[in-house]
Structures are given as structure tokens and as C-alpha cells.
């Protein structure tokens, strides 16, 4: 799970850096939540217990 979160952060950072390079005056808004965690709340271990998605 930690690797997935780190990879998503790295991809987002790269995308934002490239956006800034191409359009330095642009206003960029990041919205939403990446689908990193399983919808049923499993696989997160004891560190991050989640309720199942509804």
C-alpha cells in the first residue's frame, strides 16, 4: 500500500512540474481522491483501518 501511495505522489508531482513548465501562469487545481486503497477496506493492515465503501 505504501508503494502505491508513494508512486501516486511521484506521478502527481511530475504532472504538476510539467504543467508548470508548459504554462507557468496557469492556475492548476487538483481535485478528487486517487483510487489507491481497495474499496472494501482490506489490505490496509492495522495502520490504516477503513470501513468498506458504500
C-alpha positions, 0 to 999 in steps of 0.5 A: 500500500505504501508503494502505491501511495508513494508512486501516486505522489511521484506521478502527481508531482511530475504532472504538476512540474510539467504543467508548470513548465508548459504554462507557468501562469496557469492556475492548476487545481487538483481535485478528487481522491486517487483510487489507491486503497481497495474499496472494501477496506482490506489490505490496509493492515492495522495502520490504516483501518477503513470501513468498506465503501458504500 
